[in-house]
């Protein structure tokens, strides 16, 4: 009887050990052939070839950095305009209610809040928007460094204008 019990335990132990060897061998093989097996891309990023591809509005190795944080803040600069000449302007860029849009306040000295869209890790676009009953504005803001941006815009309607200038973070 004792022989049957020991033999049964021996068989059970052997099966367990064999299962563990197979399990770990499969795990090692999977991670060795799949470069994305151990990578977690955040914010709906996708992994391909061991690298994360980030959706618009995010960047970083694992898509864990919001692009908009680089633009948010108070900015002051000098604008050079075709019609109005040179003028000093301050504007504020704030977050909107989602990850790929921003609000630009007082752009070009016009006291309106304009919506802006992140188009890359260094650029936001201000689509054509009405700033007065007969005037609309569109433009781009390009990040030159952590403390400097370039703002370019045009006015359409009864006022026609094109301006550009560099701004520094305040």
Backbone as CSV, one residue per row, in Angstrom:
resi,resn,N_x,N_y,N_z,CA_x,CA_y,CA_z,C_x,C_y,C_z
1,UNK,0.820,-1.177,0.000,0.000,0.000,0.000,0.874,1.255,0.000
2,UNK,1.916,1.236,0.834,2.822,2.370,0.923,3.521,2.604,-0.421
3,UNK,3.839,1.533,-1.117,4.483,1.626,-2.416,3.578,2.332,-3.416
4,UNK,2.274,2.027,-3.424,1.326,2.648,-4.339,1.190,4.137,-4.035
5,UNK,1.167,4.543,-2.769,1.049,5.947,-2.377,2.278,6.722,-2.829
6,UNK,3.487,6.182,-2.562,4.725,6.853,-2.989,4.803,6.956,-4.511
7,UNK,4.402,5.865,-5.181,4.432,5.875,-6.637,3.444,6.922,-7.186
8,UNK,2.275,7.043,-6.583,1.267,8.036,-6.988,1.788,9.448,-6.769
9,UNK,2.446,9.690,-5.634,3.026,11.008,-5.362,4.152,11.304,-6.344
10,UNK,4.944,10.280,-6.660,6.028,10.441,-7.623,5.482,10.843,-8.996
11,UNK,4.439,10.185,-9.446,3.813,10.496,-10.740,3.243,11.918,-10.695
12,UNK,2.556,12.273,-9.634,1.968,13.611,-9.493,3.054,14.685,-9.498
13,UNK,4.127,14.478,-8.762,5.245,15.432,-8.725,5.900,15.564,-10.095
14,UNK,6.094,14.449,-10.791,6.706,14.458,-12.121,5.846,15.245,-13.103
15,UNK,4.542,15.017,-13.074,3.636,15.761,-13.957,3.671,17.262,-13.645
16,UNK,3.700,17.627,-12.382,3.760,19.034,-11.978,5.057,19.680,-12.476
17,UNK,6.179,19.005,-12.265,7.478,19.544,-12.696,7.514,19.700,-14.209
18,UNK,7.015,18.724,-14.938,6.985,18.805,-16.396,6.105,19.967,-16.860
19,UNK,4.977,20.163,-16.213,4.074,21.279,-16.562,4.759,22.623,-16.342
20,UNK,5.493,22.757,-15.259,6.168,24.028,-14.962,7.266,24.312,-15.981
21,UNK,7.998,23.302,-16.379,9.050,23.474,-17.383,8.434,23.918,-18.700
22,UNK,7.346,23.290,-19.101,6.676,23.661,-20.356,6.130,25.079,-20.275
23,UNK,5.525,25.445,-19.145,4.944,26.772,-18.978,6.013,27.861,-19.074
24,UNK,7.115,27.715,-18.345,8.157,28.744,-18.377,8.848,28.778,-19.731
25,UNK,8.988,27.646,-20.384,9.605,27.622,-21.711,8.727,28.380,-22.704
26,UNK,7.431,28.204,-22.599,6.509,28.924,-23.492,6.555,30.419,-23.207
27,UNK,6.603,30.807,-21.960,6.668,32.222,-21.594,7.939,32.864,-22.131
28,UNK,9.067,32.228,-21.951,10.332,32.779,-22.423,10.327,32.886,-23.938
29,UNK,9.775,31.885,-24.610,9.740,31.906,-26.064,8.853,33.054,-26.554
30,UNK,7.730,33.279,-25.872,6.810,34.337,-26.275,7.477,35.708,-26.156
31,UNK,8.134,36.008,-25.048,8.764,37.309,-24.874,9.973,37.476,-25.777
32,UNK,10.630,36.387,-26.112,11.804,36.493,-26.981,11.392,36.801,-28.416
33,UNK,10.238,36.337,-28.862,9.822,36.558,-30.243,8.873,37.750,-30.385
34,UNK,8.234,38.178,-29.327,7.293,39.299,-29.393,7.881,40.500,-28.658
35,UNK,8.428,41.482,-29.376,9.058,42.623,-28.714,8.070,43.508,-27.962
36,UNK,6.775,43.302,-28.172,5.765,44.120,-27.479,5.184,43.427,-26.252
37,UNK,5.611,42.190,-25.987,5.013,41.413,-24.906,5.154,42.096,-23.548
38,UNK,6.233,42.797,-23.319,6.463,43.416,-22.016,6.291,44.937,-22.041
39,UNK,5.725,45.473,-23.120,5.570,46.927,-23.261,4.111,47.304,-23.120
40,UNK,3.856,48.341,-22.310,2.510,48.875,-22.142,2.489,50.297,-22.661
41,UNK,1.759,50.523,-23.725,1.596,51.866,-24.281,0.352,52.484,-23.641
42,UNK,0.492,53.683,-23.091,-0.611,54.353,-22.411,-1.425,55.208,-23.375
43,UNK,-2.565,55.689,-22.900,-3.421,56.634,-23.627,-3.783,56.154,-25.029
44,UNK,-4.114,54.895,-25.141,-4.537,54.256,-26.395,-3.418,54.157,-27.430
45,UNK,-2.166,54.232,-26.986,-1.048,54.010,-27.893,-0.982,52.545,-28.274
46,UNK,-0.349,52.247,-29.397,-0.218,50.859,-29.852,1.256,50.513,-30.012
47,UNK,1.575,49.265,-29.742,2.953,48.802,-29.830,3.155,48.035,-31.128
48,UNK,4.284,48.339,-31.784,4.669,47.629,-32.993,6.195,47.563,-33.029
49,UNK,6.702,46.374,-33.113,8.149,46.193,-33.169,8.871,46.638,-31.909
50,UNK,8.177,46.646,-30.788,8.790,47.045,-29.516,8.721,48.534,-29.238
51,UNK,8.077,49.314,-30.117,7.956,50.763,-29.934,6.499,51.173,-29.902
52,UNK,6.188,52.160,-29.060,4.821,52.659,-28.975,4.576,53.708,-30.049
53,UNK,3.437,53.619,-30.678,2.962,54.642,-31.607,1.860,55.384,-30.870
54,UNK,2.065,56.673,-30.633,1.166,57.447,-29.784,0.073,58.135,-30.593
55,UNK,-1.124,58.247,-30.013,-2.177,58.992,-30.686,-1.874,60.489,-30.617
56,UNK,-2.514,61.269,-31.467,-2.341,62.723,-31.459,-2.624,63.242,-30.057
57,UNK,-1.733,64.089,-29.577,-1.892,64.666,-28.243,-0.992,64.049,-27.193
58,UNK,-0.329,62.933,-27.536,0.559,62.268,-26.581,1.887,61.958,-27.240
59,UNK,2.916,61.865,-26.405,4.249,61.517,-26.873,4.995,60.822,-25.750
60,UNK,6.223,60.415,-26.018,7.053,59.739,-25.026,7.204,58.273,-25.380
61,UNK,8.129,57.632,-24.723,8.417,56.230,-24.982,7.180,55.360,-24.843
62,UNK,6.336,55.661,-23.841,5.137,54.863,-23.588,3.856,55.675,-23.740
63,UNK,3.918,56.786,-24.494,2.750,57.646,-24.741,2.163,58.189,-23.437
64,UNK,3.031,58.495,-22.491,2.552,58.935,-21.185,2.715,60.434,-20.935
65,UNK,3.105,61.199,-21.949,3.257,62.648,-21.797,2.271,63.365,-22.710
66,UNK,1.467,64.253,-22.134,0.519,65.039,-22.926,1.269,66.174,-23.620
67,UNK,1.119,66.295,-24.939,1.794,67.326,-25.730,1.349,68.718,-25.278
68,UNK,0.083,68.875,-24.961,-0.453,70.210,-24.677,0.220,70.908,-23.500
69,UNK,0.791,70.155,-22.568,1.419,70.799,-21.413,2.582,71.690,-21.825
70,UNK,3.195,71.407,-22.983,4.315,72.234,-23.458,3.846,73.614,-23.918
71,UNK,2.593,73.736,-24.302,2.061,74.995,-24.818,1.344,75.826,-23.756
72,UNK,0.806,75.176,-22.737,-0.018,75.860,-21.738,0.812,76.877,-20.968
73,UNK,0.261,78.100,-20.858,0.919,79.142,-20.082,0.673,80.523,-20.654
74,UNK,1.329,81.505,-20.057,1.256,82.894,-20.503,2.472,83.186,-21.373
75,UNK,2.232,83.888,-22.491,3.262,84.166,-23.480,3.232,85.650,-23.848
76,UNK,4.395,86.250,-24.051,4.490,87.650,-24.476,5.437,87.734,-25.662
77,UNK,5.074,88.611,-26.635,5.927,88.721,-27.805,5.642,89.951,-28.631
78,UNK,6.438,90.124,-29.647,6.298,91.228,-30.595,5.821,90.658,-31.919
79,UNK,4.745,91.240,-32.424,4.208,90.820,-33.713,4.624,91.803,-34.796
80,UNK,4.929,91.287,-35.945,5.206,92.098,-37.123,4.071,91.834,-38.101
81,UNK,3.297,92.891,-38.403,2.119,92.752,-39.248,2.270,93.594,-40.516
82,UNK,1.700,93.131,-41.601,1.805,93.825,-42.879,1.114,95.182,-42.832
83,UNK,-0.096,95.247,-42.306,-0.871,96.496,-42.283,-0.613,97.287,-41.003
84,UNK,-0.718,96.639,-39.852,-0.639,97.340,-38.569,0.786,97.618,-38.115
85,UNK,1.780,97.073,-38.787,3.163,97.266,-38.354,3.492,96.378,-37.180
86,UNK,4.328,96.869,-36.280,4.750,96.087,-35.116,3.851,96.371,-33.930
87,UNK,3.573,95.338,-33.172,2.787,95.518,-31.947,3.189,94.472,-30.918
88,UNK,3.047,94.847,-29.664,3.347,93.957,-28.544,2.060,93.242,-28.166
89,UNK,2.176,91.963,-27.863,0.991,91.173,-27.537,1.307,90.184,-26.437
90,UNK,0.359,89.969,-25.566,0.429,88.879,-24.589,-0.777,87.976,-24.836
91,UNK,-0.581,86.701,-24.697,-1.690,85.758,-24.849,-1.517,84.615,-23.865
92,UNK,-2.595,83.939,-23.632,-2.603,82.805,-22.702,-3.126,81.585,-23.451
93,UNK,-2.451,80.468,-23.250,-2.904,79.204,-23.819,-3.300,78.299,-22.657
94,UNK,-4.535,77.807,-22.709,-5.064,76.961,-21.634,-5.581,75.645,-22.217
95,UNK,-5.785,74.687,-21.331,-6.313,73.380,-21.739,-7.811,73.495,-22.003
96,UNK,-8.278,72.673,-22.913,-9.722,72.564,-23.124,-10.183,71.287,-22.427
97,UNK,-11.348,70.820,-22.797,-11.904,69.660,-22.090,-11.462,68.311,-22.666
98,UNK,-10.539,68.306,-23.620,-10.011,67.024,-24.105,-8.502,67.138,-24.309
99,UNK,-7.891,66.073,-24.774,-6.430,65.996,-24.821,-5.777,66.607,-26.052
100,UNK,-6.545,66.915,-27.081,-5.947,67.408,-28.317,-6.363,68.834,-28.676
101,UNK,-7.095,69.491,-27.821,-7.519,70.861,-28.092,-7.052,71.801,-26.993
102,UNK,-6.852,73.045,-27.372,-6.429,74.090,-26.454,-7.289,75.319,-26.694
103,UNK,-7.196,76.280,-25.786,-7.863,77.566,-25.952,-6.783,78.634,-25.950
104,UNK,-6.803,79.511,-26.972,-5.848,80.612,-27.063,-6.623,81.896,-26.768
105,UNK,-6.232,82.558,-25.691,-6.901,83.784,-25.262,-6.080,85.002,-25.686
106,UNK,-6.745,85.999,-26.235,-6.139,87.273,-26.616,-5.088,87.133,-27.728
107,UNK,-5.299,86.201,-28.636,-4.356,86.003,-29.743,-4.308,87.253,-30.607
108,UNK,-3.130,87.770,-30.846,-2.950,88.953,-31.676,-3.507,90.227,-31.068
109,UNK,-3.872,90.181,-29.802,-4.457,91.348,-29.139,-5.964,91.440,-29.302
110,UNK,-6.550,90.459,-29.941,-8.005,90.414,-30.094,-8.571,89.675,-28.893
111,UNK,-9.470,90.274,-28.220,-9.969,89.750,-26.941,-11.019,88.667,-27.145
112,UNK,-10.607,87.597,-27.787,-11.472,86.449,-28.026,-10.744,85.190,-27.600
113,UNK,-11.522,84.189,-27.250,-10.963,82.870,-26.958,-11.109,82.022,-28.214
114,UNK,-10.000,81.565,-28.742,-10.001,80.768,-29.967,-9.665,79.315,-29.645
115,UNK,-10.351,78.400,-30.308,-10.011,76.993,-30.114,-8.845,76.640,-31.025
116,UNK,-7.967,75.775,-30.537,-6.780,75.355,-31.283,-6.644,73.846,-31.166
117,UNK,-6.064,73.232,-32.209,-5.903,71.778,-32.255,-4.424,71.414,-32.321
118,UNK,-4.025,70.423,-31.551,-2.658,69.912,-31.626,-2.532,69.126,-32.930
119,UNK,-1.549,69.491,-33.748,-1.339,68.777,-35.011,-0.057,67.947,-34.998
120,UNK,0.877,68.260,-34.098,2.099,67.468,-33.931,2.651,67.781,-32.546
121,UNK,3.789,67.200,-32.219,4.373,67.443,-30.895,4.931,68.857,-30.754
122,UNK,5.025,69.609,-31.871,5.560,70.972,-31.803,4.652,72.008,-32.458
123,UNK,3.448,71.624,-32.842,2.610,72.589,-33.560,1.140,72.462,-33.177
124,UNK,0.501,73.629,-33.039,-0.946,73.672,-32.885,-1.511,74.573,-33.980
125,UNK,-2.707,74.252,-34.388,-3.364,74.977,-35.466,-4.606,75.678,-34.928
126,UNK,-4.787,76.917,-35.336,-5.998,77.656,-34.996,-6.825,77.707,-36.277
127,UNK,-7.892,76.914,-36.366,-8.699,76.934,-37.578,-9.436,78.277,-37.700
128,UNK,-9.859,78.598,-38.895,-10.542,79.860,-39.168,-11.754,80.015,-38.247
129,UNK,-11.747,81.127,-37.473,-12.815,81.404,-36.513,-13.159,82.881,-36.537
130,UNK,-14.422,83.176,-36.305,-14.883,84.561,-36.307,-14.443,85.247,-35.017
131,UNK,-13.806,86.439,-35.165,-13.390,87.210,-33.992,-14.124,88.545,-33.918
132,UNK,-14.842,88.884,-34.958,-15.677,90.087,-35.007,-16.776,89.794,-36.028
133,UNK,-17.837,90.589,-36.062,-18.926,90.290,-37.006,-18.467,90.145,-38.455
134,UNK,-17.407,90.824,-38.831,-16.967,90.779,-40.224,-15.510,90.355,-40.393
135,UNK,-14.928,89.719,-39.375,-13.519,89.341,-39.434,-13.307,87.961,-38.818
136,UNK,-12.482,87.147,-39.485,-12.122,85.819,-38.978,-10.606,85.690,-38.912
137,UNK,-10.135,84.836,-38.017,-8.702,84.615,-37.813,-8.385,83.137,-37.940
138,UNK,-7.217,82.835,-38.515,-6.666,81.475,-38.550,-5.160,81.588,-38.363
139,UNK,-4.541,80.567,-37.795,-3.096,80.647,-37.604,-2.484,79.371,-37.086
140,UNK,-1.192,79.453,-36.803,-0.456,78.329,-36.226,0.463,78.845,-35.115
141,UNK,0.711,77.977,-34.174,1.678,78.240,-33.111,2.661,77.078,-33.130
142,UNK,3.938,77.414,-33.283,4.991,76.401,-33.358,5.889,76.523,-32.134
143,UNK,6.124,75.417,-31.472,7.015,75.381,-30.318,8.452,75.367,-30.808
144,UNK,9.216,76.404,-30.456,10.626,76.491,-30.850,11.546,75.918,-29.777
145,UNK,11.142,76.087,-28.508,11.870,75.539,-27.357,10.884,75.506,-26.197
146,UNK,11.352,75.075,-25.038,10.468,75.021,-23.874,9.971,76.403,-23.458
147,UNK,10.674,77.453,-23.880,10.302,78.802,-23.463,10.020,79.748,-24.628
148,UNK,9.927,79.225,-25.866,9.698,80.112,-27.004,8.773,79.462,-28.034
149,UNK,7.828,80.267,-28.524,6.938,79.828,-29.591,6.936,80.855,-30.718
150,UNK,6.515,80.425,-31.893,6.321,81.321,-33.027,4.831,81.316,-33.335
151,UNK,4.236,82.517,-33.424,2.810,82.664,-33.702,2.645,83.347,-35.046
152,UNK,1.887,82.716,-35.938,1.606,83.276,-37.253,0.091,83.218,-37.464
153,UNK,-0.482,84.332,-37.962,-1.918,84.311,-38.217,-2.285,85.242,-39.362
154,UNK,-3.471,85.012,-39.898,-4.042,85.886,-40.918,-5.455,86.262,-40.501
155,UNK,-5.876,87.453,-40.931,-7.244,87.912,-40.735,-7.911,87.943,-42.098
156,UNK,-9.162,87.534,-42.146,-9.938,87.567,-43.372,-11.248,88.298,-43.097
157,UNK,-11.805,88.905,-44.111,-13.058,89.658,-43.982,-12.806,91.099,-44.360
158,UNK,-13.458,92.046,-43.648,-13.222,93.461,-43.956,-11.804,93.863,-43.582
159,UNK,-11.226,93.185,-42.591,-9.818,93.411,-42.243,-8.991,92.292,-42.883
160,UNK,-7.995,92.661,-43.655,-7.061,91.674,-44.192,-5.705,91.966,-43.577
161,UNK,-5.121,90.964,-42.947,-3.864,91.169,-42.231,-3.106,89.860,-42.150
162,UNK,-1.798,89.934,-42.098,-0.934,88.772,-41.870,0.123,89.204,-40.874
163,UNK,0.259,88.452,-39.799,1.205,88.785,-38.740,2.002,87.548,-38.339
164,UNK,3.203,87.803,-37.793,4.018,86.709,-37.250,4.924,87.316,-36.169
165,UNK,5.312,86.460,-35.235,6.221,86.910,-34.184,6.582,85.798,-33.241
166,UNK,7.678,85.994,-32.528,8.118,85.029,-31.520,7.700,85.503,-30.140
167,UNK,7.319,84.553,-29.314,6.842,84.835,-27.960,7.691,84.038,-26.965
168,UNK,7.833,84.584,-25.777,8.542,83.863,-24.702,7.573,83.593,-23.567
169,UNK,7.824,82.484,-22.892,6.973,82.074,-21.751,7.183,83.051,-20.604
170,UNK,6.108,83.441,-19.995,6.169,84.389,-18.860,6.077,83.659,-17.549
